[in-house]
Amino acid sequence: MLELIEERDLFLRRADDEGHWFRYHHMFAEFLRGRLDTEIPGRSAQLHRSASTWFAEHHFLSEAVDHALRAGDKTGAVELIERDGTYLLEHSQMSTLRGLVDKLPIDSAVSNPRLQLAAAWSNILLYNPDPALQALDRVDTALTHRSDPETPALAAEASVVRAVVELRADRASRIDDLVRPCLDRPDDLRPWVVSVAANVATFAAAICQADYRAAYALQQWAAPYHQRNNGPYNSVHGHCWVGIAAFEQLDVSLAESSFRTAMKIAQQVDGRRSYTARLAGGLLGEVLYEKGQIVEAERLLDDGYDLGPHAGAVDLKIARYVVGARINALRGDRSAAVQRLDEGARFSMQMQLPRLHSAIVDEASRLDLVLPSSDAQPADLIYAERAEQVSGLDEAIAQYREEAAIRGLVRTGSPANTDLACQWAREWAERLADSERHRAALRARRLLVGCLASSGRSEEAGKVLTEVVARCSQAGLVRFLADGGEHVMDTLQHIVDTDHPPTHPPQSSDVPRDFLLAALAADAGLR
């Protein structure tokens, strides 16, 4: 019947592609509303209240709030957002929640701690830290005048939002203290809040402290809370942090399975191209790139890149910008690589994210690309200024920066500079030798191989590379060696060709020949 009315152009319009929803032409709708108000005064408000109730019961919160406001029920609109706003966050609908809070009269919102928490959540997850912090200040002000049993839980939730602000700023020093009130009393807070607190704490443990056991334990503890969330946001992020930790430890199998699980959860609930599915997909793309599965990796990284620079924590951004640009260069599109890296460099400077910035500048140096932004040039770092006593995020930043400086020394061709590069690279290899950051340690040894080979110390280079090759083979990292540059690949070719590989455990003969050939083929371009 509705389809027939639409076909006859009787003031009815289809509102979706499937034909499930229809709406009156706006002029006819206004006519009907006016007639209703004339003939049955007060009936319009009743209908709006009924519509609000129906939409709320079916999780159409935006429409529910709109109808409540049209019914003149400001209190009802506020209660809807207080009760159901988390549902939008759990389904990555942060913009919708922020818009709903903005629709409310100022006098209803500004002194309401729950509404200000909703504003803070939506803003920080959209990477708008200043409005988020302003909302949190209003929460603190409101709570100073309250002493009811709900106040401690609201204060703990505000503290978790502040921890998210720290994570998004890629800072770690305050996170443990900020999430502790929540993690100490998890059953007094909403599952959403506990899940976020556990995820932020996992970031601090894995990325900032390299305490991977603690990271895995946190996610195991948080699993029941993730399951009690209505949407996939926290579960997806939990699996992603496990995958990031596993990849740093070179447990590539666990990393890949974690990212695939995260993608599957997101796609099943919110769709194949949902926000969380593409976030997880970017991380999976980095793993697949290292395994030599370039086509799928490129698709996933490009899908994530389309989310824009604000999406996700720094580790997710590094995958999208750095590895995405690496594939651009591998395909011969160096201008696209420059564009992607320069965009990331500009954003990292704007948002003061030194780890992202140093990773991008290091990648530009490795690819021998000059980025247009003046802020994206390698720092004139000298050996005497190297970072000797750093840890956590500072160590990761220093490694990126000093890799670029070491590479610059090698490119001068000066024997003195090359010798200094060898010494500098060796220090990094030794520093990370006993670290739990296995992937960072492997990067440092790969750089040392390149420095040694460029200085003519081919035998020592071969010995170090034999160890690197064995680890790459165990992890299935086909692309890792090729990305070390020509000196690494020349040394690898020599190992493959010689009948007597360097006598240093593990022997190159312990590595499957198929892997060696695949690693050499990766240097020739896309397979």
C-alpha positions, -999 to +999 in steps of 0.1 A: +000+000+000+028+025+009+047+017-023+015+024-043+009+057-026+045+066-033+042+057-070+011+079-073+031+108-058+006+113-030+028+133-007+048+102+005+085+098+001+108+067+007+132+074+035+156+045+029+169+023+000+151-008+013+117+007+015+113+000+052+107+036+061+086+063+045+079+100+054+054+125+043+064+154+020+075+181+044+048+205+033+020+179+036+034+169+070+033+206+082-003+208+070-013+177+089+005+189+121-013+222+119-047+206+114-040+182+144-031+212+167-063+230+156-087+201+159-072+182+189-051+206+210-024+188+230-026+156+210+007+165+191+027+165+223+012+131+233+022+116+200+057+130+202+060+114+237+048+081+223+072+083+193+100+091+217+093+060+238+091+038+207+124+051+192+142+048+225+130+011+229+144+004+194+178+022+201+171+051+178+183+076+204+186+106+182+150+104+171+139+096+206+155+128+219+141+149+190+106+138+198+110+143+235+121+179+229+092+185+204+069+173+232+085+199+254+099+172+277+134+185+284+137+163+315+128+132+294+154+142+267+181+145+294+171+112+309+173+095+275+209+106+270+219+098+305+205+063+302+213+054+266+242+076+255+267+049+262+250+027+236+261+052+210+297+052+222+297+014+222+288+015+185+313+043+176+285+069+171+304+096+189+294+124+166+257+115+172+261+116+209+279+150+209+252+164+186+224+152+210+241+169+240+245+201+220+207+200+212+198+203+249+191+236+265+223+249+282+206+251+316+198+214+314+233+203+303+260+225+318+256+215+354+246+179+348+276+157+354+263+127+334+256+149+304+290+165+307+306+131+309+288+122+277+302+153+261+337+145+273+335+109+261+322+119+226+348+147+222+379+128+233+369+097+211+366+122+182+401+135+192+389+169+204+408+171+237+401+207+246+363+204+246+366+171+264+388+187+291+363+216+294+335+192+299+355+173+326+361+206+344+324+211+345+320+175+359+344+183+386+326+215+395+292+198+396+305+170+418+320+193+444+284+202+453+272+166+455+277+140+482+252+113+472+263+076+468+267+081+430+294+107+433+324+084+437+315+064+406+310+096+385+344+109+397+360+076+388+345+077+354+357+113+349+392+100+358+390+073+332+381+099+305+412+119+316+432+087+311+418+085+275+430+120+270+465+109+280+463+079+257+452+100+227+481+124+235+504+094+236+514+100+272+517+074+299+529+088+332+495+095+347+475+066+333+479+041+360+469+066+387+439+078+366+424+043+360+431+029+394+399+042+411+379+024+384+398-008+384+398-010+422+359-009+422+349-022+388+314-035+398+304+000+409+308+014+374+292+007+340+309-020+320+317+005+293+339+025+318+356-005+331+364-018+296+379+015+286+399+017+318+413-018+311+422-010+275+440+022+285+459+004+312+468-022+286+483+005+264+503+017+293+516-018+301+524-029+266+535+002+248+549+023+276+563-002+299+569-032+276+552-053+303+535-077+280+525-102+306+506-075+324+490-064+292+477-099+284+465-104+320+446-071+319+427-082+288+420-116+302+406-099+333+386-074+313+370-100+290+337-103+310+333-065+311+338-063+273+311-090+269+287-069+289+291-039+266+262-036+241+285-027+212+318-038+199+340-008+205+358-020+236+360-056+227+376-046+193+401-023+210+410-050+236+418-075+209+438-048+190+460-041+221+467-078+225+476-079+188+499-049+191+516-064+221+520-097+204+534-082+172+560-063+193+571-096+208+572-111+172+543-135+180+530-129+146+504-157+148+488-142+179+490-107+164+472-117+132+445-138+150+438-110+174+434-084+146+412-108+126+391-115+156+387-077+162+377-072+126+352-100+127+335-087+159+332-052+144+319-064+111+293-087+126+278-060+148+283-027+129+292-037+093+321-045+071+332-008+067+324+003+102+348+025+122+361-002+144+364-027+116+387-004+096+407+005+127+415-032+133+420-037+096+448-012+095+467-031+121+460-064+103+473-047+071+507-040+088+511-077+098+501-089+063+525-065+047+554-080+067+543-114+057+544-104+020+506-103+014+508-069-002+475-067-020+453-074+010+475-053+032+472-023+009+434-026+008+431-027+046+456+001+052+438+023+026+404+016+042+419+027+075+436+057+060+402+069+048+391+073+084+413+104+086+441+114+109+421+117+141+410+080+142+427+057+168+457+058+190+492+065+177+500+028+171+471+026+147+481+058+130+517+046+125+504+016+106+482+037+083+507+063+075+541+046+077+533+012+063+507+026+038+534+050+024+558+021+023+535+002+000+530+034-021+568+035-026+570-002-033+545+003-061+566+031-075+542+059-065+566+079-045+544+111-048+516+092-030+541+081-004+553+117+001+517+129+004+507+104+030+538+108+051+536+146+049+500+146+060+508+125+090+538+147+098+517+178+098+491+162+119+516+149+144+531+183+149+497+199+152+486+175+179+521+172+195+526+134+189+563+130+189+563+092+185+541+094+153+562+123+140+595+105+146+582+073+130+571+092+099+604+111+096+624+079+100+603+062+072+609+092+049+646+089+056+645+051+049+627+057+016+650+087+008+620+110+004+619+147+010+586+158+026+573+193+018+566+203+054+595+220+071+585+203+103+590+169+086+627+171+080+651+148+101+666+166+130+703+174+128+710+149+155+747+141+163+762+112+182+770+132+212+734+141+216+721+105+215+696+094+241+715+071+265+691+069+296+656+066+282+629+040+284+592+034+274+578+058+249+609+080+250+631+050+240+608+043+211+610+079+200+648+080+203+652+048+183+632+063+154+651+096+155+685+080+158+679+054+131+673+084+107+705+100+119+725+068+116+712+063+081+722+098+072+758+091+083+760+061+061+747+080+031+776+105+033+800+078+022+826+091+045+846+063+061+847+082+094+809+087+094+803+051+084+824+039+113+805+062+137+772+048+122+784+013+130+792+022+166+759+040+171+739+012+155+758-014+176+748+005+208+712+002+199+715-035+191+732-041+224+707-019+243+677-038+230+693-073+230+677-083+263+646-062+259+611-076+256+606-053+226+617-080+202+605-062+170+624-031+180+655-052+187+652-069+153+650-034+137+682-023+155+701-054+143+689-050+108+702-014+108+735-027+122+738-051+093+734-023+069+760-002+086+785-030+088+781-040+052+784-004+040+817-001+059+831-032+042+828-055+073+810-081+053+818-111+075+805-095+107+775-082+087+768-118+076+770-131+111+745-106+125+722-110+095+722-148+099+706-142+134+681-117+119+672-141+091+665-169+115+642-148+136+624-135+105+619-170+092+604-181+125+580-152+125+573-154+087+584-118+081+591-119+044+593-082+038+614-072+068+648-079+052+640-061+020+630-030+039+665-029+054+679-016+022+705-026-005+734-034+019+712-058+039+699-075+007+734-077-008+746-094+024+716-118+022+724-126-014+759-135-004+747-158+023+724-176-001+751-179-028+780-190-006+786-227+001+800-217+036+778-193+054+792-174+084+800-197+113+778-182+139+747-198+154+721-200+142+734-212+108+717-199+077+713-236+068+687-237+097+665-214+077+643-229+050+656-221+016+621-212+004+621-184+030+655-171+018+643-171-018+610-154-009+629-127+011+652-121-019+622-120-043+605-094-020+633-070-029+625-073-066+590-058-061+555-071-057+549-108-060 
